[in-house]
């Protein structure tokens, strides 16, 4: 059972056109520490998602109007909601249906009749994994950095909270799900870096290269208007993984903590720190943390 205060209780959205048949499941979820929201069809589910971001979604595939598969596609096409794990729970058990569930973005597929404890176990796992991934990505916002992942079609696949602040607003002139055109120049630049101003904020945008799933990582850094040269941290050319490790180091985490958060051994963390210290030209954890948090270079 999850232990959390009322404010910290994870939220799960159950989408099914016959919610009364899921009474036992909803009761079990409540007993396990979840706050349960219910929607009767895909359209009402999307409306709810405009108001609240649940930790996970349990989604039926066959419903009146928008099918569960199409609902999932719309969820995954929206960068704001794409991180939410979707678990299908449906009576459709044929292989093509299962394959479609995963193809449209689902992380799991449970066939009815449901076994409540099995659903809860799967939900625990996917909720925990999604939260750990989100924490790791949000950590790179340390010291005024923001991160954007761009897919092969040039669409925003994910953006960190700091990047979202810089990219929001009509003044950026970008279509939904797309970056402002000047930002795309970083993808084509010989140096991998462009300088621009968004929403009145002077920024440096650097292309950090390809990451998983064919996506490209862009690192956004706020620059001083009068800055004559890049900061030591900007010049360090840390890899995305090294940036994550440094972020958690700056937040006071031990090597073992960092390993648990990022899913690596503490020995691997040590190796990353050795490379970070060398690139930053420092010898201690305190010095590296000071560079990251103080941004005084």
matplotlib code that plots the C-alpha trace (Angstrom):
import matplotlib.pyplot as plt

x = [0.0, 1.2, 1.9, 1.2, -0.7, -3.9, -2.0, 0.6, -1.8, -1.1, -4.0, -5.2, -7.8, -10.0, -11.7, -14.5, -18.0, -19.3, -17.6, -20.1, -18.5, -15.2, -16.4, -14.2, -11.1, -11.8, -12.3, -9.0, -7.2, -8.6, -7.5, -4.0, -3.6, -4.7, -7.1, -9.4, -11.0, -13.5, -14.4, -17.0, -15.6, -12.5, -13.8, -14.6, -11.2, -9.4, -11.5, -10.5, -6.8, -7.1, -7.7, -5.6, -2.5, -2.9, 0.0, -1.4, -4.4, -6.4, -8.1, -10.7, -10.3, -13.9, -16.1, -18.8, -17.4, -13.6, -12.0, -9.5, -6.7, -7.5, -7.8, -4.3, -2.9, -4.3, -2.8, 0.7, 0.5, 0.3, 3.7, 2.0, 0.4, 2.7, 4.6, 1.5, 1.6, -1.5, -2.5, -5.1, -7.7, -10.1, -11.9, -10.1, -7.5, -6.5, -2.9, -3.6, -5.5, -2.7, -0.2, -2.3, -2.4, 1.3, 1.7, -0.5, 1.5, 0.3, 2.8, 0.8, -2.2, -4.5, -7.3, -10.7, -12.0, -9.7, -7.8, -7.7, -4.4, -2.7, -3.8, -2.6, 0.8, 1.2, 0.0, 2.5, 5.4, 4.5, 3.6, 7.0, 8.9, 7.2, 7.9, 11.5, 11.9, 10.2, 12.4, 15.5, 14.5, 13.4, 16.8, 18.5, 16.8, 19.5, 21.4, 19.0, 19.2, 16.2, 15.9, 13.8, 13.6, 12.7, 11.5, 12.5, 9.6, 10.8, 8.0, 8.4, 8.6, 9.2, 10.3, 11.5, 9.7, 12.3, 12.2, 8.4, 8.5, 10.8, 8.8, 5.3, 3.4, 2.2, 5.3, 7.3, 5.2, 5.3, 2.5, 1.3, 3.8, 6.4, 9.5, 10.0, 11.7, 15.0, 15.4, 15.5, 18.7, 20.5, 19.8, 21.5, 24.2, 27.9, 28.7, 25.6, 24.7, 22.6, 21.9, 18.4, 15.9, 12.5, 9.9, 12.6, 15.1, 18.5, 19.2, 21.9, 20.5, 22.9, 22.4, 23.4, 22.9, 20.7, 19.2, 16.8, 13.9, 15.5, 15.0, 17.5, 18.2, 18.5, 20.0, 18.7, 20.8, 20.0, 22.8, 23.7, 23.2, 26.7, 28.3, 31.5, 32.2, 30.4, 30.4, 32.7, 29.7, 28.6, 32.1, 32.4, 30.3, 28.8, 26.8, 23.1, 23.8, 26.6, 24.3, 21.8, 24.4, 25.7, 22.1, 21.5, 24.9, 24.0, 20.8, 22.9, 22.4, 25.0, 26.4, 24.2, 21.1, 22.0, 22.5, 19.1, 17.4, 19.0, 19.0, 22.8, 25.4, 27.2, 30.5, 29.0, 28.1, 31.7, 32.9, 30.6, 31.8, 35.4, 34.6, 32.6, 35.4, 37.9, 35.7, 34.9, 38.5, 37.6, 38.7, 35.9, 32.1, 31.7, 33.4, 31.3, 28.1, 29.1, 29.6, 26.2, 24.2, 26.0, 26.5, 29.5, 32.0]
y = [0.0, 3.5, 5.8, 9.4, 12.4, 13.4, 16.0, 13.5, 10.6, 9.5, 10.1, 7.5, 8.3, 5.3, 5.6, 3.1, 3.4, 1.1, 2.3, 0.5, -2.8, -1.5, -0.8, -3.5, -2.2, 1.4, 0.4, -1.5, 1.4, 3.8, 1.3, 1.2, 4.9, 6.2, 9.0, 7.7, 9.8, 8.3, 9.3, 7.4, 8.0, 9.3, 12.8, 13.3, 11.8, 14.4, 17.2, 16.0, 15.9, 19.6, 20.2, 17.6, 15.6, 12.1, 9.8, 7.1, 6.3, 3.0, 3.0, 0.8, 0.2, -0.1, 2.9, 4.9, 7.7, 8.0, 4.6, 4.0, 3.6, 6.9, 8.5, 7.3, 8.6, 12.1, 11.9, 10.9, 13.6, 16.3, 17.1, 18.2, 14.8, 12.5, 11.4, 9.9, 6.1, 4.5, 1.0, -0.6, -2.8, -4.3, -7.4, -7.3, -10.1, -10.9, -10.2, -7.4, -5.5, -5.9, -4.8, -1.7, -0.9, -0.7, 1.0, 3.9, 4.6, 2.2, 0.9, -2.2, -4.2, -6.1, -8.3, -8.4, -9.9, -7.9, -9.2, -6.1, -7.0, -7.7, -4.3, -2.6, -4.3, -3.2, 0.3, 0.6, -0.3, 2.1, 5.0, 4.6, 4.4, 7.4, 9.5, 8.5, 9.4, 12.8, 13.5, 12.7, 15.0, 17.8, 17.8, 19.2, 22.5, 23.3, 26.5, 28.0, 25.3, 23.9, 20.8, 20.1, 16.7, 17.0, 14.0, 13.1, 15.2, 18.3, 18.1, 18.7, 15.2, 16.5, 19.7, 20.4, 22.9, 25.6, 25.2, 25.3, 28.7, 30.1, 28.6, 29.5, 32.5, 33.8, 36.0, 32.9, 32.5, 28.7, 26.4, 23.9, 21.1, 23.0, 25.1, 28.7, 28.7, 30.3, 27.4, 24.9, 26.6, 24.8, 21.5, 22.6, 24.8, 23.8, 24.7, 23.2, 26.4, 29.5, 32.6, 34.1, 35.9, 34.3, 36.2, 38.8, 36.3, 36.0, 32.3, 30.0, 26.9, 23.9, 20.7, 17.9, 15.1, 12.1, 10.4, 7.4, 6.8, 8.9, 12.2, 15.1, 16.9, 20.7, 22.4, 26.0, 28.3, 31.8, 34.2, 37.6, 40.3, 41.6, 38.1, 38.2, 34.5, 31.2, 30.0, 27.3, 25.0, 25.7, 25.0, 21.7, 19.9, 17.5, 14.6, 14.4, 11.7, 13.7, 16.7, 14.6, 13.3, 16.9, 18.1, 15.5, 16.2, 19.8, 18.9, 17.2, 13.6, 10.9, 8.7, 5.8, 8.1, 9.2, 5.6, 4.7, 7.6, 7.2, 3.4, 2.8, 1.4, 3.8, 2.7, 4.1, 7.3, 7.5, 7.2, 9.9, 12.2, 11.7, 12.8, 15.8, 16.9, 16.7, 18.7, 21.3, 21.6, 20.9, 18.3, 18.1, 17.5, 20.8, 22.7, 21.0, 21.7, 25.3, 25.7, 24.1, 26.0, 29.3, 29.7, 31.9, 31.4]
z = [0.0, -0.8, 2.1, 1.3, 2.7, 0.9, -1.1, -2.2, -3.1, -6.7, -9.0, -11.5, -14.2, -15.0, -18.5, -19.1, -20.5, -17.7, -14.6, -12.4, -13.4, -12.1, -8.6, -7.0, -8.9, -7.9, -4.3, -4.3, -5.8, -3.2, -0.5, -2.0, -1.6, -5.0, -5.7, -8.5, -11.2, -13.6, -17.2, -19.3, -22.8, -24.6, -25.1, -21.4, -20.5, -22.7, -21.1, -17.7, -18.7, -19.5, -15.8, -14.1, -14.8, -13.3, -12.5, -14.7, -16.9, -17.0, -20.4, -22.0, -25.7, -26.8, -25.9, -27.7, -29.8, -29.6, -29.1, -26.4, -29.0, -30.6, -27.2, -26.3, -29.6, -28.8, -25.3, -26.6, -29.3, -26.7, -25.1, -21.9, -21.4, -23.3, -20.1, -18.5, -18.6, -20.2, -19.3, -21.5, -19.7, -22.2, -23.4, -26.7, -26.4, -30.0, -30.9, -33.4, -30.6, -28.2, -30.8, -31.5, -27.8, -27.6, -31.0, -30.0, -26.9, -24.2, -21.6, -20.7, -21.7, -19.3, -20.6, -18.9, -16.7, -14.5, -11.5, -9.2, -7.4, -10.8, -12.1, -8.9, -9.1, -12.8, -11.9, -9.0, -11.3, -14.2, -11.8, -10.0, -13.3, -14.7, -11.6, -11.5, -15.2, -14.6, -11.6, -13.5, -16.4, -14.2, -12.4, -15.5, -14.8, -12.3, -12.7, -15.2, -17.8, -19.7, -21.9, -25.0, -26.8, -30.5, -32.5, -36.0, -37.4, -35.5, -32.9, -29.2, -27.7, -24.1, -22.4, -18.9, -16.7, -17.2, -21.0, -20.9, -19.2, -21.9, -24.8, -23.6, -24.8, -28.1, -28.5, -29.4, -32.6, -32.6, -33.6, -30.9, -30.5, -32.5, -31.5, -32.6, -35.9, -34.6, -32.2, -35.1, -36.3, -33.5, -35.2, -38.4, -37.0, -37.7, -34.1, -32.7, -30.9, -31.7, -29.7, -29.6, -27.4, -26.3, -24.3, -23.6, -22.3, -24.0, -24.5, -25.8, -27.5, -28.0, -29.8, -27.5, -30.1, -30.4, -27.4, -27.1, -29.5, -32.3, -30.5, -30.3, -27.1, -27.1, -24.0, -23.3, -21.1, -20.1, -21.0, -19.6, -22.2, -21.5, -21.5, -23.5, -23.4, -22.6, -19.0, -17.8, -17.5, -21.0, -22.3, -20.4, -23.1, -20.6, -22.0, -21.1, -18.6, -17.0, -16.8, -14.9, -12.5, -11.9, -11.3, -8.6, -7.1, -6.8, -5.0, -2.3, -3.3, -2.5, -5.2, -4.1, -4.2, -7.7, -8.8, -7.4, -9.1, -12.5, -12.5, -12.4, -10.0, -7.7, -9.4, -12.7, -10.9, -9.7, -13.3, -14.5, -11.7, -12.7, -16.2, -14.9, -12.6, -15.4, -17.8, -15.2, -14.0, -10.4, -7.9, -5.3, -5.2, -3.4, -6.2, -8.9, -7.0, -6.5, -10.3, -11.0, -8.4, -8.2, -11.9, -11.0, -13.8]

ax = plt.figure().add_subplot(projection="3d")
ax.plot(x, y, z, "-o")
ax.set_aspect("equal")
plt.show()
